[in-house]
Amino acid sequence: MLLQTMITIIGIFVLFFFTITRLFAFYGVGAEWYGVYMAFYAFIMLSLVILPKKIPALVEPVLSMPQKSNFSAGDDASVMSNLT
């Protein structure tokens, strides 16, 4: 992630939290009511900044492999005939 993008995200995040806490303080809502939610959003924002955005090259070939099934249409018929 680019440094400018990271600084922008962190700046918006700080501004958002400051605004929300000031609004709640104005209406008389204590931090014990919204603190858990703010901690959750802080965790989400921290994850957005820290975790990688792309899949590593070591994992890509595994995800792009075609799925190969070991069963055929005849297998379903044999199972169904044994049930009746």
PDB file of N, CA, C and O in Angstrom:
ATOM      1  N   MET A   1       0.857  -1.169   0.000  1.00  0.00           N
ATOM      2  CA  MET A   1       0.000   0.000   0.000  1.00  0.00           C
ATOM      3  C   MET A   1       0.903   1.232   0.000  1.00  0.00           C
ATOM      4  O   MET A   1       1.923   1.275   0.688  1.00  0.00           O
ATOM      5  N   LEU A   2       0.519   2.193  -0.757  1.00  0.00           N
ATOM      6  CA  LEU A   2       1.292   3.427  -0.830  1.00  0.00           C
ATOM      7  C   LEU A   2       1.227   4.188   0.488  1.00  0.00           C
ATOM      8  O   LEU A   2       0.238   4.119   1.218  1.00  0.00           O
ATOM      9  N   LEU A   3       2.292   4.905   0.771  1.00  0.00           N
ATOM     10  CA  LEU A   3       2.361   5.663   2.019  1.00  0.00           C
ATOM     11  C   LEU A   3       1.280   6.745   2.069  1.00  0.00           C
ATOM     12  O   LEU A   3       0.686   6.982   3.120  1.00  0.00           O
ATOM     13  N   GLN A   4       1.023   7.406   0.926  1.00  0.00           N
ATOM     14  CA  GLN A   4      -0.007   8.450   0.906  1.00  0.00           C
ATOM     15  C   GLN A   4      -1.387   7.862   1.207  1.00  0.00           C
ATOM     16  O   GLN A   4      -2.187   8.470   1.918  1.00  0.00           O
ATOM     17  N   THR A   5      -1.653   6.686   0.663  1.00  0.00           N
ATOM     18  CA  THR A   5      -2.938   6.046   0.904  1.00  0.00           C
ATOM     19  C   THR A   5      -3.077   5.660   2.366  1.00  0.00           C
ATOM     20  O   THR A   5      -4.140   5.840   2.960  1.00  0.00           O
ATOM     21  N   MET A   6      -2.006   5.129   2.950  1.00  0.00           N
ATOM     22  CA  MET A   6      -2.042   4.724   4.347  1.00  0.00           C
ATOM     23  C   MET A   6      -2.244   5.938   5.260  1.00  0.00           C
ATOM     24  O   MET A   6      -3.010   5.876   6.221  1.00  0.00           O
ATOM     25  N   ILE A   7      -1.561   7.025   4.958  1.00  0.00           N
ATOM     26  CA  ILE A   7      -1.716   8.250   5.760  1.00  0.00           C
ATOM     27  C   ILE A   7      -3.135   8.793   5.632  1.00  0.00           C
ATOM     28  O   ILE A   7      -3.711   9.256   6.616  1.00  0.00           O
ATOM     29  N   THR A   8      -3.698   8.740   4.442  1.00  0.00           N
ATOM     30  CA  THR A   8      -5.070   9.206   4.230  1.00  0.00           C
ATOM     31  C   THR A   8      -6.059   8.360   5.009  1.00  0.00           C
ATOM     32  O   THR A   8      -6.962   8.898   5.649  1.00  0.00           O
ATOM     33  N   ILE A   9      -5.903   7.042   4.965  1.00  0.00           N
ATOM     34  CA  ILE A   9      -6.814   6.148   5.685  1.00  0.00           C
ATOM     35  C   ILE A   9      -6.727   6.399   7.179  1.00  0.00           C
ATOM     36  O   ILE A   9      -7.752   6.487   7.855  1.00  0.00           O
ATOM     37  N   ILE A  10      -5.521   6.514   7.698  1.00  0.00           N
ATOM     38  CA  ILE A  10      -5.346   6.760   9.129  1.00  0.00           C
ATOM     39  C   ILE A  10      -5.919   8.127   9.511  1.00  0.00           C
ATOM     40  O   ILE A  10      -6.532   8.255  10.571  1.00  0.00           O
ATOM     41  N   GLY A  11      -5.733   9.149   8.672  1.00  0.00           N
ATOM     42  CA  GLY A  11      -6.278  10.475   8.945  1.00  0.00           C
ATOM     43  C   GLY A  11      -7.794  10.485   8.983  1.00  0.00           C
ATOM     44  O   GLY A  11      -8.388  11.083   9.879  1.00  0.00           O
ATOM     45  N   ILE A  12      -8.425   9.830   8.020  1.00  0.00           N
ATOM     46  CA  ILE A  12      -9.888   9.750   7.997  1.00  0.00           C
ATOM     47  C   ILE A  12     -10.391   8.977   9.208  1.00  0.00           C
ATOM     48  O   ILE A  12     -11.404   9.337   9.806  1.00  0.00           O
ATOM     49  N   PHE A  13      -9.683   7.921   9.562  1.00  0.00           N
ATOM     50  CA  PHE A  13     -10.038   7.112  10.714  1.00  0.00           C
ATOM     51  C   PHE A  13      -9.995   7.940  12.003  1.00  0.00           C
ATOM     52  O   PHE A  13     -10.923   7.869  12.809  1.00  0.00           O
ATOM     53  N   VAL A  14      -8.937   8.718  12.205  1.00  0.00           N
ATOM     54  CA  VAL A  14      -8.809   9.553  13.404  1.00  0.00           C
ATOM     55  C   VAL A  14      -9.897  10.624  13.424  1.00  0.00           C
ATOM     56  O   VAL A  14     -10.508  10.873  14.463  1.00  0.00           O
ATOM     57  N   LEU A  15     -10.136  11.249  12.289  1.00  0.00           N
ATOM     58  CA  LEU A  15     -11.184  12.264  12.199  1.00  0.00           C
ATOM     59  C   LEU A  15     -12.558  11.667  12.495  1.00  0.00           C
ATOM     60  O   LEU A  15     -13.360  12.283  13.197  1.00  0.00           O
ATOM     61  N   PHE A  16     -12.833  10.491  11.976  1.00  0.00           N
ATOM     62  CA  PHE A  16     -14.102   9.801  12.217  1.00  0.00           C
ATOM     63  C   PHE A  16     -14.289   9.514  13.710  1.00  0.00           C
ATOM     64  O   PHE A  16     -15.349   9.790  14.272  1.00  0.00           O
ATOM     65  N   PHE A  17     -13.253   8.958  14.348  1.00  0.00           N
ATOM     66  CA  PHE A  17     -13.357   8.639  15.759  1.00  0.00           C
ATOM     67  C   PHE A  17     -13.510   9.890  16.620  1.00  0.00           C
ATOM     68  O   PHE A  17     -14.297   9.902  17.567  1.00  0.00           O
ATOM     69  N   PHE A  18     -12.774  10.920  16.299  1.00  0.00           N
ATOM     70  CA  PHE A  18     -12.889  12.159  17.060  1.00  0.00           C
ATOM     71  C   PHE A  18     -14.305  12.724  16.954  1.00  0.00           C
ATOM     72  O   PHE A  18     -14.889  13.148  17.951  1.00  0.00           O
ATOM     73  N   THR A  19     -14.844  12.726  15.751  1.00  0.00           N
ATOM     74  CA  THR A  19     -16.194  13.258  15.530  1.00  0.00           C
ATOM     75  C   THR A  19     -17.241  12.436  16.275  1.00  0.00           C
ATOM     76  O   THR A  19     -18.121  12.989  16.935  1.00  0.00           O
ATOM     77  N   ILE A  20     -17.140  11.123  16.165  1.00  0.00           N
ATOM     78  CA  ILE A  20     -18.124  10.256  16.824  1.00  0.00           C
ATOM     79  C   ILE A  20     -18.064  10.413  18.342  1.00  0.00           C
ATOM     80  O   ILE A  20     -19.101  10.513  18.998  1.00  0.00           O
ATOM     81  N   THR A  21     -16.858  10.434  18.899  1.00  0.00           N
ATOM     82  CA  THR A  21     -16.754  10.578  20.359  1.00  0.00           C
ATOM     83  C   THR A  21     -17.271  11.940  20.832  1.00  0.00           C
ATOM     84  O   THR A  21     -17.882  12.029  21.897  1.00  0.00           O
ATOM     85  N   ARG A  22     -17.035  12.994  20.057  1.00  0.00           N
ATOM     86  CA  ARG A  22     -17.549  14.319  20.431  1.00  0.00           C
ATOM     87  C   ARG A  22     -19.079  14.360  20.346  1.00  0.00           C
ATOM     88  O   ARG A  22     -19.734  14.967  21.194  1.00  0.00           O
ATOM     89  N   LEU A  23     -19.647  13.711  19.319  1.00  0.00           N
ATOM     90  CA  LEU A  23     -21.106  13.664  19.202  1.00  0.00           C
ATOM     91  C   LEU A  23     -21.724  12.908  20.375  1.00  0.00           C
ATOM     92  O   LEU A  23     -22.708  13.359  20.962  1.00  0.00           O
ATOM     93  N   PHE A  24     -21.148  11.767  20.710  1.00  0.00           N
ATOM     94  CA  PHE A  24     -21.669  11.002  21.838  1.00  0.00           C
ATOM     95  C   PHE A  24     -21.521  11.768  23.147  1.00  0.00           C
ATOM     96  O   PHE A  24     -22.413  11.722  23.994  1.00  0.00           O
ATOM     97  N   ALA A  25     -20.408  12.471  23.322  1.00  0.00           N
ATOM     98  CA  ALA A  25     -20.209  13.270  24.537  1.00  0.00           C
ATOM     99  C   ALA A  25     -21.241  14.393  24.608  1.00  0.00           C
ATOM    100  O   ALA A  25     -21.740  14.706  25.689  1.00  0.00           O
ATOM    101  N   PHE A  26     -21.561  14.992  23.483  1.00  0.00           N
ATOM    102  CA  PHE A  26     -22.548  16.066  23.442  1.00  0.00           C
ATOM    103  C   PHE A  26     -23.921  15.564  23.874  1.00  0.00           C
ATOM    104  O   PHE A  26     -24.645  16.257  24.589  1.00  0.00           O
ATOM    105  N   TYR A  27     -24.276  14.360  23.439  1.00  0.00           N
ATOM    106  CA  TYR A  27     -25.583  13.800  23.789  1.00  0.00           C
ATOM    107  C   TYR A  27     -25.569  13.060  25.121  1.00  0.00           C
ATOM    108  O   TYR A  27     -26.591  12.505  25.523  1.00  0.00           O
ATOM    109  N   GLY A  28     -24.439  13.040  25.807  1.00  0.00           N
ATOM    110  CA  GLY A  28     -24.379  12.439  27.130  1.00  0.00           C
ATOM    111  C   GLY A  28     -24.209  10.932  27.138  1.00  0.00           C
ATOM    112  O   GLY A  28     -24.501  10.285  28.144  1.00  0.00           O
ATOM    113  N   VAL A  29     -23.749  10.368  26.052  1.00  0.00           N
ATOM    114  CA  VAL A  29     -23.525   8.924  25.991  1.00  0.00           C
ATOM    115  C   VAL A  29     -22.091   8.655  26.431  1.00  0.00           C
ATOM    116  O   VAL A  29     -21.149   9.248  25.905  1.00  0.00           O
ATOM    117  N   GLY A  30     -21.933   7.758  27.398  1.00  0.00           N
ATOM    118  CA  GLY A  30     -20.613   7.457  27.932  1.00  0.00           C
ATOM    119  C   GLY A  30     -19.844   6.475  27.059  1.00  0.00           C
ATOM    120  O   GLY A  30     -20.418   5.771  26.228  1.00  0.00           O
ATOM    121  N   ALA A  31     -18.532   6.446  27.269  1.00  0.00           N
ATOM    122  CA  ALA A  31     -17.667   5.561  26.488  1.00  0.00           C
ATOM    123  C   ALA A  31     -17.961   4.089  26.764  1.00  0.00           C
ATOM    124  O   ALA A  31     -17.649   3.237  25.932  1.00  0.00           O
ATOM    125  N   GLU A  32     -18.549   3.779  27.903  1.00  0.00           N
ATOM    126  CA  GLU A  32     -18.870   2.377  28.197  1.00  0.00           C
ATOM    127  C   GLU A  32     -19.951   1.825  27.261  1.00  0.00           C
ATOM    128  O   GLU A  32     -20.098   0.610  27.128  1.00  0.00           O
ATOM    129  N   TRP A  33     -20.703   2.716  26.618  1.00  0.00           N
ATOM    130  CA  TRP A  33     -21.740   2.264  25.696  1.00  0.00           C
ATOM    131  C   TRP A  33     -21.210   2.016  24.289  1.00  0.00           C
ATOM    132  O   TRP A  33     -21.660   1.091  23.612  1.00  0.00           O
ATOM    133  N   TYR A  34     -20.279   2.814  23.851  1.00  0.00           N
ATOM    134  CA  TYR A  34     -19.808   2.682  22.473  1.00  0.00           C
ATOM    135  C   TYR A  34     -18.355   2.239  22.359  1.00  0.00           C
ATOM    136  O   TYR A  34     -17.845   2.096  21.247  1.00  0.00           O
ATOM    137  N   GLY A  35     -17.685   2.022  23.471  1.00  0.00           N
ATOM    138  CA  GLY A  35     -16.270   1.669  23.457  1.00  0.00           C
ATOM    139  C   GLY A  35     -15.962   0.378  22.740  1.00  0.00           C
ATOM    140  O   GLY A  35     -14.965   0.297  22.021  1.00  0.00           O
ATOM    141  N   VAL A  36     -16.792  -0.638  22.915  1.00  0.00           N
ATOM    142  CA  VAL A  36     -16.558  -1.932  22.266  1.00  0.00           C
ATOM    143  C   VAL A  36     -16.690  -1.795  20.750  1.00  0.00           C
ATOM    144  O   VAL A  36     -15.901  -2.375  20.004  1.00  0.00           O
ATOM    145  N   TYR A  37     -17.667  -1.044  20.299  1.00  0.00           N
ATOM    146  CA  TYR A  37     -17.853  -0.846  18.864  1.00  0.00           C
ATOM    147  C   TYR A  37     -16.676  -0.077  18.253  1.00  0.00           C
ATOM    148  O   TYR A  37     -16.221  -0.390  17.153  1.00  0.00           O
ATOM    149  N   MET A  38     -16.200   0.919  18.975  1.00  0.00           N
ATOM    150  CA  MET A  38     -15.057   1.684  18.486  1.00  0.00           C
ATOM    151  C   MET A  38     -13.811   0.807  18.428  1.00  0.00           C
ATOM    152  O   MET A  38     -13.014   0.923  17.497  1.00  0.00           O
ATOM    153  N   ALA A  39     -13.640  -0.064  19.410  1.00  0.00           N
ATOM    154  CA  ALA A  39     -12.494  -0.982  19.394  1.00  0.00           C
ATOM    155  C   ALA A  39     -12.591  -1.941  18.212  1.00  0.00           C
ATOM    156  O   ALA A  39     -11.577  -2.271  17.597  1.00  0.00           O
ATOM    157  N   PHE A  40     -13.795  -2.386  17.894  1.00  0.00           N
ATOM    158  CA  PHE A  40     -13.989  -3.268  16.739  1.00  0.00           C
ATOM    159  C   PHE A  40     -13.627  -2.543  15.444  1.00  0.00           C
ATOM    160  O   PHE A  40     -12.926  -3.103  14.602  1.00  0.00           O
ATOM    161  N   TYR A  41     -14.090  -1.322  15.275  1.00  0.00           N
ATOM    162  CA  TYR A  41     -13.758  -0.554  14.073  1.00  0.00           C
ATOM    163  C   TYR A  41     -12.262  -0.240  14.013  1.00  0.00           C
ATOM    164  O   TYR A  41     -11.681  -0.195  12.928  1.00  0.00           O
ATOM    165  N   ALA A  42     -11.643  -0.026  15.163  1.00  0.00           N
ATOM    166  CA  ALA A  42     -10.191   0.188  15.185  1.00  0.00           C
ATOM    167  C   ALA A  42      -9.467  -1.071  14.727  1.00  0.00           C
ATOM    168  O   ALA A  42      -8.474  -0.987  14.004  1.00  0.00           O
ATOM    169  N   PHE A  43      -9.954  -2.228  15.139  1.00  0.00           N
ATOM    170  CA  PHE A  43      -9.372  -3.498  14.696  1.00  0.00           C
ATOM    171  C   PHE A  43      -9.524  -3.675  13.186  1.00  0.00           C
ATOM    172  O   PHE A  43      -8.589  -4.115  12.517  1.00  0.00           O
ATOM    173  N   ILE A  44     -10.679  -3.339  12.652  1.00  0.00           N
ATOM    174  CA  ILE A  44     -10.911  -3.444  11.200  1.00  0.00           C
ATOM    175  C   ILE A  44      -9.971  -2.505  10.446  1.00  0.00           C
ATOM    176  O   ILE A  44      -9.364  -2.910   9.454  1.00  0.00           O
ATOM    177  N   MET A  45      -9.844  -1.276  10.895  1.00  0.00           N
ATOM    178  CA  MET A  45      -8.961  -0.324  10.222  1.00  0.00           C
ATOM    179  C   MET A  45      -7.507  -0.751  10.313  1.00  0.00           C
ATOM    180  O   MET A  45      -6.760  -0.615   9.344  1.00  0.00           O
ATOM    181  N   LEU A  46      -7.099  -1.263  11.456  1.00  0.00           N
ATOM    182  CA  LEU A  46      -5.734  -1.755  11.611  1.00  0.00           C
ATOM    183  C   LEU A  46      -5.476  -2.932  10.677  1.00  0.00           C
ATOM    184  O   LEU A  46      -4.392  -3.050  10.106  1.00  0.00           O
ATOM    185  N   SER A  47      -6.464  -3.795  10.524  1.00  0.00           N
ATOM    186  CA  SER A  47      -6.332  -4.926   9.602  1.00  0.00           C
ATOM    187  C   SER A  47      -6.210  -4.449   8.166  1.00  0.00           C
ATOM    188  O   SER A  47      -5.427  -5.004   7.396  1.00  0.00           O
ATOM    189  N   LEU A  48      -6.970  -3.433   7.796  1.00  0.00           N
ATOM    190  CA  LEU A  48      -6.885  -2.904   6.436  1.00  0.00           C
ATOM    191  C   LEU A  48      -5.513  -2.335   6.132  1.00  0.00           C
ATOM    192  O   LEU A  48      -5.023  -2.446   5.008  1.00  0.00           O
ATOM    193  N   VAL A  49      -4.896  -1.728   7.125  1.00  0.00           N
ATOM    194  CA  VAL A  49      -3.590  -1.107   6.919  1.00  0.00           C
ATOM    195  C   VAL A  49      -2.467  -2.143   6.923  1.00  0.00           C
ATOM    196  O   VAL A  49      -1.528  -2.039   6.134  1.00  0.00           O
ATOM    197  N   ILE A  50      -2.555  -3.143   7.806  1.00  0.00           N
ATOM    198  CA  ILE A  50      -1.446  -4.070   7.998  1.00  0.00           C
ATOM    199  C   ILE A  50      -1.485  -5.261   7.038  1.00  0.00           C
ATOM    200  O   ILE A  50      -0.460  -5.608   6.451  1.00  0.00           O
ATOM    201  N   LEU A  51      -2.640  -5.884   6.872  1.00  0.00           N
ATOM    202  CA  LEU A  51      -2.704  -7.123   6.089  1.00  0.00           C
ATOM    203  C   LEU A  51      -2.455  -6.867   4.605  1.00  0.00           C
ATOM    204  O   LEU A  51      -2.782  -5.795   4.096  1.00  0.00           O
ATOM    205  N   PRO A  52      -1.874  -7.854   3.908  1.00  0.00           N
ATOM    206  CA  PRO A  52      -1.581  -7.674   2.478  1.00  0.00           C
ATOM    207  C   PRO A  52      -2.859  -7.654   1.647  1.00  0.00           C
ATOM    208  O   PRO A  52      -3.872  -8.251   2.012  1.00  0.00           O
ATOM    209  N   LYS A  53      -2.781  -6.951   0.521  1.00  0.00           N
ATOM    210  CA  LYS A  53      -3.942  -6.836  -0.365  1.00  0.00           C
ATOM    211  C   LYS A  53      -3.943  -7.886  -1.472  1.00  0.00           C
ATOM    212  O   LYS A  53      -4.992  -8.184  -2.043  1.00  0.00           O
ATOM    213  N   LYS A  54      -2.782  -8.444  -1.778  1.00  0.00           N
ATOM    214  CA  LYS A  54      -2.671  -9.411  -2.863  1.00  0.00           C
ATOM    215  C   LYS A  54      -2.350 -10.789  -2.301  1.00  0.00           C
ATOM    216  O   LYS A  54      -1.789 -10.920  -1.213  1.00  0.00           O
ATOM    217  N   ILE A  55      -2.716 -11.806  -3.060  1.00  0.00           N
ATOM    218  CA  ILE A  55      -2.387 -13.175  -2.693  1.00  0.00           C
ATOM    219  C   ILE A  55      -0.925 -13.415  -3.032  1.00  0.00           C
ATOM    220  O   ILE A  55      -0.492 -13.075  -4.134  1.00  0.00           O
ATOM    221  N   PRO A  56      -0.148 -13.994  -2.111  1.00  0.00           N
ATOM    222  CA  PRO A  56       1.257 -14.245  -2.420  1.00  0.00           C
ATOM    223  C   PRO A  56       1.425 -15.206  -3.593  1.00  0.00           C
ATOM    224  O   PRO A  56       0.543 -16.019  -3.869  1.00  0.00           O
ATOM    225  N   ALA A  57       2.553 -15.109  -4.275  1.00  0.00           N
ATOM    226  CA  ALA A  57       2.812 -15.933  -5.464  1.00  0.00           C
ATOM    227  C   ALA A  57       2.857 -17.412  -5.123  1.00  0.00           C
ATOM    228  O   ALA A  57       2.580 -18.237  -5.993  1.00  0.00           O
ATOM    229  N   LEU A  58       3.194 -17.782  -3.896  1.00  0.00           N
ATOM    230  CA  LEU A  58       3.242 -19.186  -3.527  1.00  0.00           C
ATOM    231  C   LEU A  58       1.856 -19.812  -3.438  1.00  0.00           C
ATOM    232  O   LEU A  58       1.715 -21.025  -3.594  1.00  0.00           O
ATOM    233  N   VAL A  59       0.845 -19.006  -3.190  1.00  0.00           N
ATOM    234  CA  VAL A  59      -0.510 -19.523  -3.029  1.00  0.00           C
ATOM    235  C   VAL A  59      -1.284 -19.498  -4.348  1.00  0.00           C
ATOM    236  O   VAL A  59      -2.171 -20.328  -4.547  1.00  0.00           O
ATOM    237  N   GLU A  60      -0.975 -18.581  -5.242  1.00  0.00           N
ATOM    238  CA  GLU A  60      -1.741 -18.418  -6.482  1.00  0.00           C
ATOM    239  C   GLU A  60      -1.877 -19.690  -7.311  1.00  0.00           C
ATOM    240  O   GLU A  60      -2.992 -19.998  -7.732  1.00  0.00           O
ATOM    241  N   PRO A  61      -0.803 -20.454  -7.575  1.00  0.00           N
ATOM    242  CA  PRO A  61      -0.972 -21.653  -8.398  1.00  0.00           C
ATOM    243  C   PRO A  61      -1.930 -22.670  -7.782  1.00  0.00           C
ATOM    244  O   PRO A  61      -2.633 -23.371  -8.510  1.00  0.00           O
ATOM    245  N   VAL A  62      -1.967 -22.759  -6.471  1.00  0.00           N
ATOM    246  CA  VAL A  62      -2.860 -23.709  -5.818  1.00  0.00           C
ATOM    247  C   VAL A  62      -4.310 -23.297  -6.025  1.00  0.00           C
ATOM    248  O   VAL A  62      -5.169 -24.149  -6.251  1.00  0.00           O
ATOM    249  N   LEU A  63      -4.592 -22.004  -5.951  1.00  0.00           N
ATOM    250  CA  LEU A  63      -5.961 -21.524  -6.113  1.00  0.00           C
ATOM    251  C   LEU A  63      -6.436 -21.603  -7.559  1.00  0.00           C
ATOM    252  O   LEU A  63      -7.636 -21.722  -7.807  1.00  0.00           O
ATOM    253  N   SER A  64      -5.519 -21.539  -8.511  1.00  0.00           N
ATOM    254  CA  SER A  64      -5.938 -21.524  -9.912  1.00  0.00           C
ATOM    255  C   SER A  64      -5.959 -22.910 -10.547  1.00  0.00           C
ATOM    256  O   SER A  64      -6.248 -23.030 -11.737  1.00  0.00           O
ATOM    257  N   MET A  65      -5.659 -23.961  -9.781  1.00  0.00           N
ATOM    258  CA  MET A  65      -5.694 -25.316 -10.327  1.00  0.00           C
ATOM    259  C   MET A  65      -7.133 -25.734 -10.572  1.00  0.00           C
ATOM    260  O   MET A  65      -8.006 -25.417  -9.764  1.00  0.00           O
ATOM    261  N   PRO A  66      -7.406 -26.442 -11.672  1.00  0.00           N
ATOM    262  CA  PRO A  66      -8.777 -26.891 -11.917  1.00  0.00           C
ATOM    263  C   PRO A  66      -9.168 -27.969 -10.907  1.00  0.00           C
ATOM    264  O   PRO A  66      -8.345 -28.785 -10.494  1.00  0.00           O
ATOM    265  N   GLN A  67     -10.412 -27.950 -10.532  1.00  0.00           N
ATOM    266  CA  GLN A  67     -10.915 -28.950  -9.598  1.00  0.00           C
ATOM    267  C   GLN A  67     -11.143 -30.256 -10.328  1.00  0.00           C
ATOM    268  O   GLN A  67     -11.825 -30.293 -11.352  1.00  0.00           O
ATOM    269  N   LYS A  68     -10.578 -31.319  -9.807  1.00  0.00           N
ATOM    270  CA  LYS A  68     -10.703 -32.630 -10.429  1.00  0.00           C
ATOM    271  C   LYS A  68     -11.550 -33.511  -9.526  1.00  0.00           C
ATOM    272  O   LYS A  68     -11.227 -33.697  -8.352  1.00  0.00           O
ATOM    273  N   SER A  69     -12.612 -34.043 -10.060  1.00  0.00           N
ATOM    274  CA  SER A  69     -13.504 -34.885  -9.291  1.00  0.00           C
ATOM    275  C   SER A  69     -13.138 -36.348  -9.508  1.00  0.00           C
ATOM    276  O   SER A  69     -12.772 -36.746 -10.614  1.00  0.00           O
ATOM    277  N   ASN A  70     -13.238 -37.139  -8.457  1.00  0.00           N
ATOM    278  CA  ASN A  70     -12.964 -38.568  -8.540  1.00  0.00           C
ATOM    279  C   ASN A  70     -14.231 -39.379  -8.782  1.00  0.00           C
ATOM    280  O   ASN A  70     -14.177 -40.608  -8.825  1.00  0.00           O
ATOM    281  N   PHE A  71     -15.350 -38.719  -8.937  1.00  0.00           N
ATOM    282  CA  PHE A  71     -16.618 -39.412  -9.110  1.00  0.00           C
ATOM    283  C   PHE A  71     -17.154 -39.168 -10.512  1.00  0.00           C
ATOM    284  O   PHE A  71     -16.858 -38.151 -11.140  1.00  0.00           O
ATOM    285  N   SER A  72     -17.942 -40.110 -10.986  1.00  0.00           N
ATOM    286  CA  SER A  72     -18.587 -39.958 -12.287  1.00  0.00           C
ATOM    287  C   SER A  72     -20.095 -40.042 -12.105  1.00  0.00           C
ATOM    288  O   SER A  72     -20.580 -40.324 -11.009  1.00  0.00           O
ATOM    289  N   ALA A  73     -20.821 -39.800 -13.165  1.00  0.00           N
ATOM    290  CA  ALA A  73     -22.285 -39.848 -13.091  1.00  0.00           C
ATOM    291  C   ALA A  73     -22.755 -41.261 -12.777  1.00  0.00           C
ATOM    292  O   ALA A  73     -23.796 -41.435 -12.143  1.00  0.00           O
ATOM    293  N   GLY A  74     -22.016 -42.263 -13.202  1.00  0.00           N
ATOM    294  CA  GLY A  74     -22.391 -43.652 -12.918  1.00  0.00           C
ATOM    295  C   GLY A  74     -22.326 -43.989 -11.444  1.00  0.00           C
ATOM    296  O   GLY A  74     -23.053 -44.863 -10.972  1.00  0.00           O
ATOM    297  N   ASP A  75     -21.462 -43.304 -10.714  1.00  0.00           N
ATOM    298  CA  ASP A  75     -21.358 -43.553  -9.275  1.00  0.00           C
ATOM    299  C   ASP A  75     -22.647 -43.200  -8.558  1.00  0.00           C
ATOM    300  O   ASP A  75     -23.068 -43.917  -7.650  1.00  0.00           O
ATOM    301  N   ASP A  76     -23.283 -42.097  -8.955  1.00  0.00           N
ATOM    302  CA  ASP A  76     -24.552 -41.710  -8.341  1.00  0.00           C
ATOM    303  C   ASP A  76     -25.626 -42.754  -8.608  1.00  0.00           C
ATOM    304  O   ASP A  76     -26.412 -43.075  -7.716  1.00  0.00           O
ATOM    305  N   ALA A  77     -25.667 -43.281  -9.809  1.00  0.00           N
ATOM    306  CA  ALA A  77     -26.678 -44.291 -10.142  1.00  0.00           C
ATOM    307  C   ALA A  77     -26.470 -45.554  -9.331  1.00  0.00           C
ATOM    308  O   ALA A  77     -27.443 -46.157  -8.876  1.00  0.00           O
ATOM    309  N   SER A  78     -25.236 -45.968  -9.139  1.00  0.00           N
ATOM    310  CA  SER A  78     -24.989 -47.193  -8.363  1.00  0.00           C
ATOM    311  C   SER A  78     -25.350 -46.998  -6.904  1.00  0.00           C
ATOM    312  O   SER A  78     -25.856 -47.925  -6.271  1.00  0.00           O
ATOM    313  N   VAL A  79     -25.108 -45.836  -6.359  1.00  0.00           N
ATOM    314  CA  VAL A  79     -25.471 -45.562  -4.972  1.00  0.00           C
ATOM    315  C   VAL A  79     -26.983 -45.548  -4.820  1.00  0.00           C
ATOM    316  O   VAL A  79     -27.513 -46.105  -3.858  1.00  0.00           O
ATOM    317  N   MET A  80     -27.681 -44.923  -5.752  1.00  0.00           N
ATOM    318  CA  MET A  80     -29.141 -44.847  -5.674  1.00  0.00           C
ATOM    319  C   MET A  80     -29.761 -46.219  -5.836  1.00  0.00           C
ATOM    320  O   MET A  80     -30.764 -46.512  -5.184  1.00  0.00           O
ATOM    321  N   SER A  81     -29.195 -47.082  -6.691  1.00  0.00           N
ATOM    322  CA  SER A  81     -29.780 -48.406  -6.882  1.00  0.00           C
ATOM    323  C   SER A  81     -29.576 -49.283  -5.638  1.00  0.00           C
ATOM    324  O   SER A  81     -30.391 -50.167  -5.375  1.00  0.00           O
ATOM    325  N   ASN A  82     -28.527 -49.060  -4.889  1.00  0.00           N
ATOM    326  CA  ASN A  82     -28.300 -49.814  -3.657  1.00  0.00           C
ATOM    327  C   ASN A  82     -29.212 -49.369  -2.528  1.00  0.00           C
ATOM    328  O   ASN A  82     -29.438 -50.127  -1.585  1.00  0.00           O
ATOM    329  N   LEU A  83     -29.736 -48.165  -2.605  1.00  0.00           N
ATOM    330  CA  LEU A  83     -30.620 -47.652  -1.574  1.00  0.00           C
ATOM    331  C   LEU A  83     -32.024 -48.228  -1.686  1.00  0.00           C
ATOM    332  O   LEU A  83     -32.732 -48.326  -0.683  1.00  0.00           O
ATOM    333  N   THR A  84     -32.432 -48.605  -2.874  1.00  0.00           N
ATOM    334  CA  THR A  84     -33.821 -49.080  -3.052  1.00  0.00           C
ATOM    335  C   THR A  84     -33.921 -50.573  -2.990  1.00  0.00           C
ATOM    336  O   THR A  84     -35.014 -51.125  -3.121  1.00  0.00           O
TER     337      THR A  84
END
